[in-house]
């Protein structure tokens, strides 16, 4: 086995291990939204009625994306505030 084959096998083994370690993780909601957006964009309406439905789906998905981003920002702020409060209570206990 040459050097190239060894490097490729090692790389493949590392990728496989990473895949197995991350297998139980749930993807971030932005990944789901992006996937849905790509799927909606592949839909080719055959009538005006279907075209309006696709446009409505795109609009609704855009609103979901905005709401998700807003929720993630609020969640981050709350986590930071919680961390500050924990630090303050730790200082008071000492």
PyMOL Python script that loads the backbone (N, CA, C, O; Angstrom):
from pymol import cmd

cmd.read_pdbstr("""\
ATOM      1  N   UNK A   1       0.859  -1.176   0.000  1.00  0.00           N
ATOM      2  CA  UNK A   1       0.000   0.000   0.000  1.00  0.00           C
ATOM      3  C   UNK A   1       0.900   1.232   0.000  1.00  0.00           C
ATOM      4  O   UNK A   1       1.799   1.360   0.831  1.00  0.00           O
ATOM      5  N   UNK A   2       0.647   2.125  -0.933  1.00  0.00           N
ATOM      6  CA  UNK A   2       1.455   3.325  -1.064  1.00  0.00           C
ATOM      7  C   UNK A   2       1.037   4.399  -0.072  1.00  0.00           C
ATOM      8  O   UNK A   2       0.057   4.250   0.658  1.00  0.00           O
ATOM      9  N   UNK A   3       1.789   5.462  -0.064  1.00  0.00           N
ATOM     10  CA  UNK A   3       1.532   6.581   0.840  1.00  0.00           C
ATOM     11  C   UNK A   3       0.158   7.196   0.580  1.00  0.00           C
ATOM     12  O   UNK A   3      -0.569   7.523   1.518  1.00  0.00           O
ATOM     13  N   UNK A   4      -0.195   7.353  -0.699  1.00  0.00           N
ATOM     14  CA  UNK A   4      -1.484   7.947  -1.056  1.00  0.00           C
ATOM     15  C   UNK A   4      -2.635   7.114  -0.501  1.00  0.00           C
ATOM     16  O   UNK A   4      -3.586   7.656   0.063  1.00  0.00           O
ATOM     17  N   UNK A   5      -2.546   5.795  -0.661  1.00  0.00           N
ATOM     18  CA  UNK A   5      -3.606   4.911  -0.164  1.00  0.00           C
ATOM     19  C   UNK A   5      -3.719   4.978   1.358  1.00  0.00           C
ATOM     20  O   UNK A   5      -4.820   4.938   1.905  1.00  0.00           O
ATOM     21  N   UNK A   6      -2.576   5.080   2.039  1.00  0.00           N
ATOM     22  CA  UNK A   6      -2.589   5.168   3.499  1.00  0.00           C
ATOM     23  C   UNK A   6      -3.268   6.460   3.963  1.00  0.00           C
ATOM     24  O   UNK A   6      -4.077   6.452   4.891  1.00  0.00           O
ATOM     25  N   UNK A   7      -2.923   7.569   3.301  1.00  0.00           N
ATOM     26  CA  UNK A   7      -3.505   8.865   3.658  1.00  0.00           C
ATOM     27  C   UNK A   7      -5.006   8.849   3.398  1.00  0.00           C
ATOM     28  O   UNK A   7      -5.786   9.315   4.228  1.00  0.00           O
ATOM     29  N   UNK A   8      -5.416   8.315   2.249  1.00  0.00           N
ATOM     30  CA  UNK A   8      -6.836   8.260   1.919  1.00  0.00           C
ATOM     31  C   UNK A   8      -7.596   7.369   2.895  1.00  0.00           C
ATOM     32  O   UNK A   8      -8.703   7.711   3.312  1.00  0.00           O
ATOM     33  N   UNK A   9      -7.012   6.229   3.262  1.00  0.00           N
ATOM     34  CA  UNK A   9      -7.671   5.327   4.207  1.00  0.00           C
ATOM     35  C   UNK A   9      -7.801   6.000   5.568  1.00  0.00           C
ATOM     36  O   UNK A   9      -8.841   5.894   6.218  1.00  0.00           O
ATOM     37  N   UNK A  10      -6.749   6.690   6.000  1.00  0.00           N
ATOM     38  CA  UNK A  10      -6.787   7.386   7.282  1.00  0.00           C
ATOM     39  C   UNK A  10      -7.845   8.486   7.256  1.00  0.00           C
ATOM     40  O   UNK A  10      -8.597   8.653   8.216  1.00  0.00           O
ATOM     41  N   UNK A  11      -7.901   9.233   6.155  1.00  0.00           N
ATOM     42  CA  UNK A  11      -8.889  10.295   6.028  1.00  0.00           C
ATOM     43  C   UNK A  11     -10.298   9.727   6.058  1.00  0.00           C
ATOM     44  O   UNK A  11     -11.180  10.275   6.719  1.00  0.00           O
ATOM     45  N   UNK A  12     -10.509   8.631   5.345  1.00  0.00           N
ATOM     46  CA  UNK A  12     -11.813   7.988   5.331  1.00  0.00           C
ATOM     47  C   UNK A  12     -12.192   7.491   6.730  1.00  0.00           C
ATOM     48  O   UNK A  12     -13.339   7.634   7.152  1.00  0.00           O
ATOM     49  N   UNK A  13     -11.238   6.916   7.437  1.00  0.00           N
ATOM     50  CA  UNK A  13     -11.500   6.448   8.796  1.00  0.00           C
ATOM     51  C   UNK A  13     -11.859   7.599   9.729  1.00  0.00           C
ATOM     52  O   UNK A  13     -12.746   7.464  10.572  1.00  0.00           O
ATOM     53  N   UNK A  14     -11.172   8.733   9.580  1.00  0.00           N
ATOM     54  CA  UNK A  14     -11.477   9.903  10.408  1.00  0.00           C
ATOM     55  C   UNK A  14     -12.871  10.432  10.105  1.00  0.00           C
ATOM     56  O   UNK A  14     -13.616  10.783  11.021  1.00  0.00           O
ATOM     57  N   UNK A  15     -13.226  10.491   8.834  1.00  0.00           N
ATOM     58  CA  UNK A  15     -14.557  10.968   8.462  1.00  0.00           C
ATOM     59  C   UNK A  15     -15.631  10.028   8.973  1.00  0.00           C
ATOM     60  O   UNK A  15     -16.668  10.475   9.464  1.00  0.00           O
ATOM     61  N   UNK A  16     -15.392   8.728   8.861  1.00  0.00           N
ATOM     62  CA  UNK A  16     -16.370   7.752   9.333  1.00  0.00           C
ATOM     63  C   UNK A  16     -16.560   7.877  10.841  1.00  0.00           C
ATOM     64  O   UNK A  16     -17.688   7.829  11.330  1.00  0.00           O
ATOM     65  N   UNK A  17     -15.468   8.036  11.575  1.00  0.00           N
ATOM     66  CA  UNK A  17     -15.546   8.201  13.026  1.00  0.00           C
ATOM     67  C   UNK A  17     -16.321   9.459  13.377  1.00  0.00           C
ATOM     68  O   UNK A  17     -17.155   9.433  14.282  1.00  0.00           O
ATOM     69  N   UNK A  18     -16.061  10.564  12.679  1.00  0.00           N
ATOM     70  CA  UNK A  18     -16.771  11.820  12.926  1.00  0.00           C
ATOM     71  C   UNK A  18     -18.260  11.654  12.653  1.00  0.00           C
ATOM     72  O   UNK A  18     -19.097  12.157  13.403  1.00  0.00           O
ATOM     73  N   UNK A  19     -18.585  10.945  11.572  1.00  0.00           N
ATOM     74  CA  UNK A  19     -19.988  10.693  11.246  1.00  0.00           C
ATOM     75  C   UNK A  19     -20.668   9.905  12.364  1.00  0.00           C
ATOM     76  O   UNK A  19     -21.781  10.239  12.772  1.00  0.00           O
ATOM     77  N   UNK A  20     -20.011   8.872  12.853  1.00  0.00           N
ATOM     78  CA  UNK A  20     -20.601   8.053  13.910  1.00  0.00           C
ATOM     79  C   UNK A  20     -20.777   8.829  15.204  1.00  0.00           C
ATOM     80  O   UNK A  20     -21.772   8.650  15.906  1.00  0.00           O
ATOM     81  N   UNK A  21     -19.822   9.687  15.524  1.00  0.00           N
ATOM     82  CA  UNK A  21     -19.908  10.470  16.752  1.00  0.00           C
ATOM     83  C   UNK A  21     -21.027  11.499  16.686  1.00  0.00           C
ATOM     84  O   UNK A  21     -21.635  11.805  17.712  1.00  0.00           O
ATOM     85  N   UNK A  22     -21.313  12.037  15.511  1.00  0.00           N
ATOM     86  CA  UNK A  22     -22.341  13.061  15.349  1.00  0.00           C
ATOM     87  C   UNK A  22     -23.689  12.482  14.952  1.00  0.00           C
ATOM     88  O   UNK A  22     -24.638  13.228  14.710  1.00  0.00           O
ATOM     89  N   UNK A  23     -23.779  11.171  14.885  1.00  0.00           N
ATOM     90  CA  UNK A  23     -24.999  10.545  14.379  1.00  0.00           C
ATOM     91  C   UNK A  23     -26.226  10.883  15.210  1.00  0.00           C
ATOM     92  O   UNK A  23     -27.309  11.054  14.652  1.00  0.00           O
ATOM     93  N   UNK A  24     -26.090  10.982  16.505  1.00  0.00           N
ATOM     94  CA  UNK A  24     -27.228  11.247  17.365  1.00  0.00           C
ATOM     95  C   UNK A  24     -27.637  12.705  17.452  1.00  0.00           C
ATOM     96  O   UNK A  24     -28.665  13.027  18.047  1.00  0.00           O
ATOM     97  N   UNK A  25     -26.851  13.580  16.873  1.00  0.00           N
ATOM     98  CA  UNK A  25     -27.152  15.007  16.950  1.00  0.00           C
ATOM     99  C   UNK A  25     -28.316  15.375  16.051  1.00  0.00           C
ATOM    100  O   UNK A  25     -28.485  14.838  14.956  1.00  0.00           O
ATOM    101  N   UNK A  26     -29.108  16.303  16.548  1.00  0.00           N
ATOM    102  CA  UNK A  26     -30.219  16.827  15.756  1.00  0.00           C
ATOM    103  C   UNK A  26     -29.719  18.083  15.064  1.00  0.00           C
ATOM    104  O   UNK A  26     -29.156  18.964  15.713  1.00  0.00           O
ATOM    105  N   UNK A  27     -29.917  18.180  13.751  1.00  0.00           N
ATOM    106  CA  UNK A  27     -29.432  19.373  13.048  1.00  0.00           C
ATOM    107  C   UNK A  27     -30.137  20.640  13.528  1.00  0.00           C
ATOM    108  O   UNK A  27     -31.269  20.599  14.011  1.00  0.00           O
ATOM    109  N   UNK A  28     -29.451  21.745  13.385  1.00  0.00           N
ATOM    110  CA  UNK A  28     -30.004  23.043  13.730  1.00  0.00           C
ATOM    111  C   UNK A  28     -31.222  23.322  12.853  1.00  0.00           C
ATOM    112  O   UNK A  28     -31.304  22.835  11.725  1.00  0.00           O
ATOM    113  N   UNK A  29     -32.158  24.099  13.366  1.00  0.00           N
ATOM    114  CA  UNK A  29     -33.382  24.379  12.620  1.00  0.00           C
ATOM    115  C   UNK A  29     -33.098  25.082  11.303  1.00  0.00           C
ATOM    116  O   UNK A  29     -33.858  24.931  10.346  1.00  0.00           O
ATOM    117  N   UNK A  30     -32.011  25.850  11.239  1.00  0.00           N
ATOM    118  CA  UNK A  30     -31.678  26.533   9.990  1.00  0.00           C
ATOM    119  C   UNK A  30     -31.368  25.538   8.880  1.00  0.00           C
ATOM    120  O   UNK A  30     -31.607  25.826   7.708  1.00  0.00           O
ATOM    121  N   UNK A  31     -30.839  24.375   9.235  1.00  0.00           N
ATOM    122  CA  UNK A  31     -30.572  23.334   8.243  1.00  0.00           C
ATOM    123  C   UNK A  31     -31.880  22.806   7.672  1.00  0.00           C
ATOM    124  O   UNK A  31     -31.995  22.595   6.465  1.00  0.00           O
ATOM    125  N   UNK A  32     -32.859  22.596   8.533  1.00  0.00           N
ATOM    126  CA  UNK A  32     -34.168  22.119   8.076  1.00  0.00           C
ATOM    127  C   UNK A  32     -34.830  23.161   7.176  1.00  0.00           C
ATOM    128  O   UNK A  32     -35.402  22.823   6.140  1.00  0.00           O
ATOM    129  N   UNK A  33     -34.749  24.417   7.577  1.00  0.00           N
ATOM    130  CA  UNK A  33     -35.367  25.489   6.791  1.00  0.00           C
ATOM    131  C   UNK A  33     -34.693  25.599   5.421  1.00  0.00           C
ATOM    132  O   UNK A  33     -35.368  25.753   4.403  1.00  0.00           O
ATOM    133  N   UNK A  34     -33.376  25.522   5.404  1.00  0.00           N
ATOM    134  CA  UNK A  34     -32.661  25.600   4.131  1.00  0.00           C
ATOM    135  C   UNK A  34     -33.049  24.431   3.222  1.00  0.00           C
ATOM    136  O   UNK A  34     -33.245  24.615   2.020  1.00  0.00           O
ATOM    137  N   UNK A  35     -33.157  23.249   3.788  1.00  0.00           N
ATOM    138  CA  UNK A  35     -33.547  22.079   3.002  1.00  0.00           C
ATOM    139  C   UNK A  35     -34.949  22.247   2.422  1.00  0.00           C
ATOM    140  O   UNK A  35     -35.183  21.947   1.252  1.00  0.00           O
ATOM    141  N   UNK A  36     -35.874  22.724   3.240  1.00  0.00           N
ATOM    142  CA  UNK A  36     -37.225  22.968   2.749  1.00  0.00           C
ATOM    143  C   UNK A  36     -37.237  24.016   1.644  1.00  0.00           C
ATOM    144  O   UNK A  36     -37.952  23.875   0.652  1.00  0.00           O
ATOM    145  N   UNK A  37     -36.448  25.059   1.820  1.00  0.00           N
ATOM    146  CA  UNK A  37     -36.366  26.109   0.812  1.00  0.00           C
ATOM    147  C   UNK A  37     -35.864  25.544  -0.517  1.00  0.00           C
ATOM    148  O   UNK A  37     -36.406  25.863  -1.575  1.00  0.00           O
ATOM    149  N   UNK A  38     -34.841  24.717  -0.458  1.00  0.00           N
ATOM    150  CA  UNK A  38     -34.316  24.104  -1.680  1.00  0.00           C
ATOM    151  C   UNK A  38     -35.360  23.210  -2.333  1.00  0.00           C
ATOM    152  O   UNK A  38     -35.497  23.209  -3.557  1.00  0.00           O
ATOM    153  N   UNK A  39     -36.093  22.453  -1.534  1.00  0.00           N
ATOM    154  CA  UNK A  39     -37.127  21.578  -2.084  1.00  0.00           C
ATOM    155  C   UNK A  39     -38.267  22.372  -2.709  1.00  0.00           C
ATOM    156  O   UNK A  39     -38.770  22.007  -3.771  1.00  0.00           O
ATOM    157  N   UNK A  40     -38.671  23.443  -2.063  1.00  0.00           N
ATOM    158  CA  UNK A  40     -39.742  24.282  -2.620  1.00  0.00           C
ATOM    159  C   UNK A  40     -39.292  24.905  -3.936  1.00  0.00           C
ATOM    160  O   UNK A  40     -40.074  25.004  -4.881  1.00  0.00           O
ATOM    161  N   UNK A  41     -38.024  25.326  -3.996  1.00  0.00           N
ATOM    162  CA  UNK A  41     -37.517  25.941  -5.220  1.00  0.00           C
ATOM    163  C   UNK A  41     -37.445  24.955  -6.384  1.00  0.00           C
ATOM    164  O   UNK A  41     -37.429  25.367  -7.544  1.00  0.00           O
ATOM    165  N   UNK A  42     -37.400  23.663  -6.085  1.00  0.00           N
ATOM    166  CA  UNK A  42     -37.374  22.661  -7.155  1.00  0.00           C
ATOM    167  C   UNK A  42     -38.770  22.343  -7.692  1.00  0.00           C
ATOM    168  O   UNK A  42     -38.901  21.744  -8.759  1.00  0.00           O
ATOM    169  N   UNK A  43     -39.805  22.738  -6.963  1.00  0.00           N
ATOM    170  CA  UNK A  43     -41.166  22.470  -7.408  1.00  0.00           C
ATOM    171  C   UNK A  43     -41.483  23.356  -8.605  1.00  0.00           C
ATOM    172  O   UNK A  43     -41.271  24.568  -8.568  1.00  0.00           O
ATOM    173  N   UNK A  44     -41.983  22.748  -9.649  1.00  0.00           N
ATOM    174  CA  UNK A  44     -42.380  23.484 -10.850  1.00  0.00           C
ATOM    175  C   UNK A  44     -43.902  23.397 -10.984  1.00  0.00           C
ATOM    176  O   UNK A  44     -44.443  22.360 -11.367  1.00  0.00           O
ATOM    177  N   UNK A  45     -44.580  24.495 -10.666  1.00  0.00           N
ATOM    178  CA  UNK A  45     -46.053  24.484 -10.740  1.00  0.00           C
ATOM    179  C   UNK A  45     -46.539  24.306 -12.179  1.00  0.00           C
ATOM    180  O   UNK A  45     -45.937  24.814 -13.125  1.00  0.00           O
ATOM    181  N   UNK A  46     -47.638  23.574 -12.316  1.00  0.00           N
ATOM    182  CA  UNK A  46     -48.195  23.305 -13.642  1.00  0.00           C
ATOM    183  C   UNK A  46     -49.438  24.135 -13.938  1.00  0.00           C
ATOM    184  O   UNK A  46     -49.984  24.111 -15.041  1.00  0.00           O
ATOM    185  N   UNK A  47     -49.860  24.862 -12.926  1.00  0.00           N
ATOM    186  CA  UNK A  47     -51.030  25.720 -13.142  1.00  0.00           C
ATOM    187  C   UNK A  47     -50.843  26.995 -12.319  1.00  0.00           C
ATOM    188  O   UNK A  47     -49.930  27.094 -11.500  1.00  0.00           O
ATOM    189  N   UNK A  48     -51.705  27.941 -12.550  1.00  0.00           N
ATOM    190  CA  UNK A  48     -51.658  29.197 -11.799  1.00  0.00           C
ATOM    191  C   UNK A  48     -51.954  28.929 -10.326  1.00  0.00           C
ATOM    192  O   UNK A  48     -51.326  29.518  -9.446  1.00  0.00           O
ATOM    193  N   UNK A  49     -52.902  28.045 -10.061  1.00  0.00           N
ATOM    194  CA  UNK A  49     -53.270  27.704  -8.689  1.00  0.00           C
ATOM    195  C   UNK A  49     -52.074  27.104  -7.947  1.00  0.00           C
ATOM    196  O   UNK A  49     -51.786  27.482  -6.811  1.00  0.00           O
ATOM    197  N   UNK A  50     -51.384  26.170  -8.596  1.00  0.00           N
ATOM    198  CA  UNK A  50     -50.201  25.576  -7.970  1.00  0.00           C
ATOM    199  C   UNK A  50     -49.101  26.624  -7.790  1.00  0.00           C
ATOM    200  O   UNK A  50     -48.384  26.604  -6.789  1.00  0.00           O
ATOM    201  N   UNK A  51     -48.966  27.531  -8.746  1.00  0.00           N
ATOM    202  CA  UNK A  51     -47.967  28.592  -8.630  1.00  0.00           C
ATOM    203  C   UNK A  51     -48.216  29.480  -7.428  1.00  0.00           C
ATOM    204  O   UNK A  51     -47.280  29.874  -6.732  1.00  0.00           O
ATOM    205  N   UNK A  52     -49.482  29.796  -7.185  1.00  0.00           N
ATOM    206  CA  UNK A  52     -49.832  30.610  -6.015  1.00  0.00           C
ATOM    207  C   UNK A  52     -49.537  29.856  -4.723  1.00  0.00           C
ATOM    208  O   UNK A  52     -49.083  30.446  -3.743  1.00  0.00           O
ATOM    209  N   UNK A  53     -49.799  28.548  -4.727  1.00  0.00           N
ATOM    210  CA  UNK A  53     -49.498  27.745  -3.535  1.00  0.00           C
ATOM    211  C   UNK A  53     -48.004  27.737  -3.251  1.00  0.00           C
ATOM    212  O   UNK A  53     -47.587  27.859  -2.099  1.00  0.00           O
ATOM    213  N   UNK A  54     -47.201  27.594  -4.294  1.00  0.00           N
ATOM    214  CA  UNK A  54     -45.746  27.588  -4.118  1.00  0.00           C
ATOM    215  C   UNK A  54     -45.282  28.934  -3.588  1.00  0.00           C
ATOM    216  O   UNK A  54     -44.443  28.987  -2.688  1.00  0.00           O
ATOM    217  N   UNK A  55     -45.809  30.015  -4.127  1.00  0.00           N
ATOM    218  CA  UNK A  55     -45.444  31.352  -3.639  1.00  0.00           C
ATOM    219  C   UNK A  55     -45.840  31.520  -2.173  1.00  0.00           C
ATOM    220  O   UNK A  55     -45.094  32.112  -1.392  1.00  0.00           O
ATOM    221  N   UNK A  56     -46.995  31.008  -1.802  1.00  0.00           N
ATOM    222  CA  UNK A  56     -47.441  31.073  -0.411  1.00  0.00           C
ATOM    223  C   UNK A  56     -46.504  30.268   0.494  1.00  0.00           C
ATOM    224  O   UNK A  56     -46.163  30.706   1.593  1.00  0.00           O
ATOM    225  N   UNK A  57     -46.094  29.087   0.021  1.00  0.00           N
ATOM    226  CA  UNK A  57     -45.156  28.267   0.807  1.00  0.00           C
ATOM    227  C   UNK A  57     -43.831  28.989   0.998  1.00  0.00           C
ATOM    228  O   UNK A  57     -43.257  28.954   2.086  1.00  0.00           O
ATOM    229  N   UNK A  58     -43.339  29.642  -0.050  1.00  0.00           N
ATOM    230  CA  UNK A  58     -42.086  30.389   0.054  1.00  0.00           C
ATOM    231  C   UNK A  58     -42.214  31.517   1.071  1.00  0.00           C
ATOM    232  O   UNK A  58     -41.316  31.742   1.882  1.00  0.00           O
ATOM    233  N   UNK A  59     -43.345  32.224   1.016  1.00  0.00           N
ATOM    234  CA  UNK A  59     -43.576  33.321   1.960  1.00  0.00           C
ATOM    235  C   UNK A  59     -43.637  32.799   3.396  1.00  0.00           C
ATOM    236  O   UNK A  59     -43.020  33.364   4.299  1.00  0.00           O
ATOM    237  N   UNK A  60     -44.385  31.720   3.592  1.00  0.00           N
ATOM    238  CA  UNK A  60     -44.515  31.160   4.937  1.00  0.00           C
ATOM    239  C   UNK A  60     -43.174  30.657   5.465  1.00  0.00           C
ATOM    240  O   UNK A  60     -42.854  30.843   6.639  1.00  0.00           O
ATOM    241  N   UNK A  61     -42.392  30.020   4.595  1.00  0.00           N
ATOM    242  CA  UNK A  61     -41.080  29.546   5.017  1.00  0.00           C
ATOM    243  C   UNK A  61     -40.166  30.716   5.368  1.00  0.00           C
ATOM    244  O   UNK A  61     -39.369  30.617   6.301  1.00  0.00           O
ATOM    245  N   UNK A  62     -40.269  31.799   4.649  1.00  0.00           N
ATOM    246  CA  UNK A  62     -39.487  32.991   4.958  1.00  0.00           C
ATOM    247  C   UNK A  62     -39.876  33.550   6.331  1.00  0.00           C
ATOM    248  O   UNK A  62     -39.014  33.964   7.106  1.00  0.00           O
ATOM    249  N   UNK A  63     -41.175  33.559   6.622  1.00  0.00           N
ATOM    250  CA  UNK A  63     -41.630  34.018   7.944  1.00  0.00           C
ATOM    251  C   UNK A  63     -41.147  33.081   9.048  1.00  0.00           C
ATOM    252  O   UNK A  63     -40.792  33.535  10.136  1.00  0.00           O
ATOM    253  N   UNK A  64     -41.133  31.790   8.776  1.00  0.00           N
ATOM    254  CA  UNK A  64     -40.617  30.819   9.755  1.00  0.00           C
ATOM    255  C   UNK A  64     -39.136  31.071  10.004  1.00  0.00           C
ATOM    256  O   UNK A  64     -38.678  31.022  11.146  1.00  0.00           O
ATOM    257  N   UNK A  65     -38.387  31.341   8.939  1.00  0.00           N
ATOM    258  CA  UNK A  65     -36.958  31.624   9.079  1.00  0.00           C
ATOM    259  C   UNK A  65     -36.729  32.854   9.945  1.00  0.00           C
ATOM    260  O   UNK A  65     -35.865  32.849  10.822  1.00  0.00           O
ATOM    261  N   UNK A  66     -37.506  33.915   9.699  1.00  0.00           N
ATOM    262  CA  UNK A  66     -37.378  35.141  10.493  1.00  0.00           C
ATOM    263  C   UNK A  66     -37.697  34.878  11.965  1.00  0.00           C
ATOM    264  O   UNK A  66     -36.975  35.329  12.855  1.00  0.00           O
ATOM    265  N   UNK A  67     -38.785  34.147  12.214  1.00  0.00           N
ATOM    266  CA  UNK A  67     -39.176  33.840  13.598  1.00  0.00           C
ATOM    267  C   UNK A  67     -38.119  32.979  14.279  1.00  0.00           C
ATOM    268  O   UNK A  67     -37.817  33.169  15.457  1.00  0.00           O
ATOM    269  N   UNK A  68     -37.565  32.037  13.535  1.00  0.00           N
ATOM    270  CA  UNK A  68     -36.519  31.176  14.091  1.00  0.00           C
ATOM    271  C   UNK A  68     -35.290  31.988  14.463  1.00  0.00           C
ATOM    272  O   UNK A  68     -34.721  31.806  15.539  1.00  0.00           O
ATOM    273  N   UNK A  69     -34.881  32.880  13.578  1.00  0.00           N
ATOM    274  CA  UNK A  69     -33.723  33.730  13.879  1.00  0.00           C
ATOM    275  C   UNK A  69     -33.975  34.601  15.104  1.00  0.00           C
ATOM    276  O   UNK A  69     -33.089  34.787  15.939  1.00  0.00           O
ATOM    277  N   UNK A  70     -35.197  35.135  15.203  1.00  0.00           N
ATOM    278  CA  UNK A  70     -35.559  35.961  16.355  1.00  0.00           C
ATOM    279  C   UNK A  70     -35.499  35.131  17.648  1.00  0.00           C
ATOM    280  O   UNK A  70     -34.978  35.590  18.665  1.00  0.00           O
ATOM    281  N   UNK A  71     -36.034  33.917  17.595  1.00  0.00           N
ATOM    282  CA  UNK A  71     -36.015  33.039  18.769  1.00  0.00           C
ATOM    283  C   UNK A  71     -34.580  32.676  19.165  1.00  0.00           C
ATOM    284  O   UNK A  71     -34.252  32.638  20.351  1.00  0.00           O
ATOM    285  N   UNK A  72     -33.737  32.412  18.183  1.00  0.00           N
ATOM    286  CA  UNK A  72     -32.342  32.074  18.480  1.00  0.00           C
ATOM    287  C   UNK A  72     -31.613  33.248  19.119  1.00  0.00           C
ATOM    288  O   UNK A  72     -30.827  33.060  20.048  1.00  0.00           O
ATOM    289  N   UNK A  73     -31.870  34.466  18.625  1.00  0.00           N
ATOM    290  CA  UNK A  73     -31.252  35.649  19.241  1.00  0.00           C
ATOM    291  C   UNK A  73     -31.716  35.823  20.679  1.00  0.00           C
ATOM    292  O   UNK A  73     -30.904  36.072  21.570  1.00  0.00           O
ATOM    293  N   UNK A  74     -33.026  35.692  20.910  1.00  0.00           N
ATOM    294  CA  UNK A  74     -33.563  35.832  22.261  1.00  0.00           C
ATOM    295  C   UNK A  74     -33.006  34.753  23.179  1.00  0.00           C
ATOM    296  O   UNK A  74     -32.680  35.023  24.335  1.00  0.00           O
ATOM    297  N   UNK A  75     -32.898  33.539  22.668  1.00  0.00           N
ATOM    298  CA  UNK A  75     -32.350  32.437  23.460  1.00  0.00           C
ATOM    299  C   UNK A  75     -30.903  32.725  23.855  1.00  0.00           C
ATOM    300  O   UNK A  75     -30.507  32.474  24.993  1.00  0.00           O
ATOM    301  N   UNK A  76     -30.117  33.251  22.921  1.00  0.00           N
ATOM    302  CA  UNK A  76     -28.720  33.581  23.211  1.00  0.00           C
ATOM    303  C   UNK A  76     -28.636  34.653  24.287  1.00  0.00           C
ATOM    304  O   UNK A  76     -27.811  34.557  25.196  1.00  0.00           O
ATOM    305  N   UNK A  77     -29.479  35.671  24.191  1.00  0.00           N
ATOM    306  CA  UNK A  77     -29.486  36.748  25.189  1.00  0.00           C
ATOM    307  C   UNK A  77     -29.842  36.189  26.568  1.00  0.00           C
ATOM    308  O   UNK A  77     -29.202  36.524  27.565  1.00  0.00           O
ATOM    309  N   UNK A  78     -30.866  35.337  26.614  1.00  0.00           N
ATOM    310  CA  UNK A  78     -31.270  34.755  27.893  1.00  0.00           C
ATOM    311  C   UNK A  78     -30.171  33.873  28.485  1.00  0.00           C
ATOM    312  O   UNK A  78     -29.966  33.868  29.699  1.00  0.00           O
ATOM    313  N   UNK A  79     -29.473  33.134  27.642  1.00  0.00           N
ATOM    314  CA  UNK A  79     -28.369  32.309  28.137  1.00  0.00           C
ATOM    315  C   UNK A  79     -27.259  33.174  28.716  1.00  0.00           C
ATOM    316  O   UNK A  79     -26.678  32.841  29.749  1.00  0.00           O
ATOM    317  N   UNK A  80     -26.964  34.289  28.044  1.00  0.00           N
ATOM    318  CA  UNK A  80     -25.933  35.199  28.554  1.00  0.00           C
ATOM    319  C   UNK A  80     -26.368  35.814  29.880  1.00  0.00           C
ATOM    320  O   UNK A  80     -25.560  35.922  30.802  1.00  0.00           O
ATOM    321  N   UNK A  81     -27.635  36.219  29.990  1.00  0.00           N
ATOM    322  CA  UNK A  81     -28.137  36.788  31.240  1.00  0.00           C
ATOM    323  C   UNK A  81     -28.099  35.746  32.352  1.00  0.00           C
ATOM    324  O   UNK A  81     -27.758  36.060  33.493  1.00  0.00           O
ATOM    325  N   UNK A  82     -28.444  34.531  32.024  1.00  0.00           N
ATOM    326  CA  UNK A  82     -28.410  33.451  33.006  1.00  0.00           C
ATOM    327  C   UNK A  82     -26.987  33.220  33.508  1.00  0.00           C
ATOM    328  O   UNK A  82     -26.770  33.009  34.701  1.00  0.00           O
ATOM    329  N   UNK A  83     -26.022  33.261  32.595  1.00  0.00           N
ATOM    330  CA  UNK A  83     -24.625  33.080  32.978  1.00  0.00           C
ATOM    331  C   UNK A  83     -24.174  34.197  33.912  1.00  0.00           C
ATOM    332  O   UNK A  83     -23.469  33.939  34.888  1.00  0.00           O
ATOM    333  N   UNK A  84     -24.572  35.433  33.624  1.00  0.00           N
ATOM    334  CA  UNK A  84     -24.212  36.571  34.481  1.00  0.00           C
ATOM    335  C   UNK A  84     -24.821  36.390  35.872  1.00  0.00           C
ATOM    336  O   UNK A  84     -24.154  36.632  36.878  1.00  0.00           O
ATOM    337  N   UNK A  85     -26.081  35.967  35.929  1.00  0.00           N
ATOM    338  CA  UNK A  85     -26.723  35.756  37.229  1.00  0.00           C
ATOM    339  C   UNK A  85     -26.045  34.638  38.017  1.00  0.00           C
ATOM    340  O   UNK A  85     -25.894  34.746  39.234  1.00  0.00           O
ATOM    341  N   UNK A  86     -25.639  33.578  37.345  1.00  0.00           N
ATOM    342  CA  UNK A  86     -24.918  32.491  38.021  1.00  0.00           C
ATOM    343  C   UNK A  86     -23.606  32.988  38.603  1.00  0.00           C
ATOM    344  O   UNK A  86     -23.239  32.647  39.727  1.00  0.00           O
ATOM    345  N   UNK A  87     -22.903  33.800  37.817  1.00  0.00           N
ATOM    346  CA  UNK A  87     -21.626  34.340  38.289  1.00  0.00           C
ATOM    347  C   UNK A  87     -21.835  35.249  39.492  1.00  0.00           C
ATOM    348  O   UNK A  87     -21.033  35.239  40.426  1.00  0.00           O
ATOM    349  N   UNK A  88     -22.914  36.039  39.475  1.00  0.00           N
ATOM    350  CA  UNK A  88     -23.192  36.937  40.590  1.00  0.00           C
ATOM    351  C   UNK A  88     -23.543  36.159  41.847  1.00  0.00           C
ATOM    352  O   UNK A  88     -23.108  36.529  42.937  1.00  0.00           O
ATOM    353  N   UNK A  89     -24.313  35.097  41.721  1.00  0.00           N
ATOM    354  CA  UNK A  89     -24.679  34.288  42.894  1.00  0.00           C
ATOM    355  C   UNK A  89     -23.463  33.540  43.431  1.00  0.00           C
ATOM    356  O   UNK A  89     -23.340  33.335  44.638  1.00  0.00           O
ATOM    357  N   UNK A  90     -22.564  33.131  42.535  1.00  0.00           N
ATOM    358  CA  UNK A  90     -21.339  32.468  42.982  1.00  0.00           C
ATOM    359  C   UNK A  90     -20.472  33.419  43.793  1.00  0.00           C
ATOM    360  O   UNK A  90     -19.867  33.018  44.787  1.00  0.00           O
ATOM    361  N   UNK A  91     -20.408  34.683  43.371  1.00  0.00           N
ATOM    362  CA  UNK A  91     -19.622  35.679  44.096  1.00  0.00           C
ATOM    363  C   UNK A  91     -20.229  35.959  45.455  1.00  0.00           C
ATOM    364  O   UNK A  91     -19.496  36.128  46.430  1.00  0.00           O
ATOM    365  N   UNK A  92     -21.552  36.012  45.546  1.00  0.00           N
ATOM    366  CA  UNK A  92     -22.223  36.285  46.814  1.00  0.00           C
ATOM    367  C   UNK A  92     -22.056  35.131  47.792  1.00  0.00           C
ATOM    368  O   UNK A  92     -21.985  35.362  48.999  1.00  0.00           O
ATOM    369  N   UNK A  93     -21.991  33.921  47.313  1.00  0.00           N
ATOM    370  CA  UNK A  93     -21.845  32.739  48.176  1.00  0.00           C
ATOM    371  C   UNK A  93     -20.459  32.671  48.782  1.00  0.00           C
ATOM    372  O   UNK A  93     -20.280  32.091  49.853  1.00  0.00           O
ATOM    373  N   UNK A  94     -19.473  33.255  48.113  1.00  0.00           N
ATOM    374  CA  UNK A  94     -18.093  33.193  48.617  1.00  0.00           C
ATOM    375  C   UNK A  94     -17.884  34.174  49.682  1.00  0.00           C
ATOM    376  O   UNK A  94     -16.784  34.268  50.227  1.00  0.00           O
TER     377      UNK A  94
END
""", "prot")
cmd.dss("prot")
cmd.show_as("cartoon", "prot")
cmd.util.cbc("prot")
cmd.orient("prot")
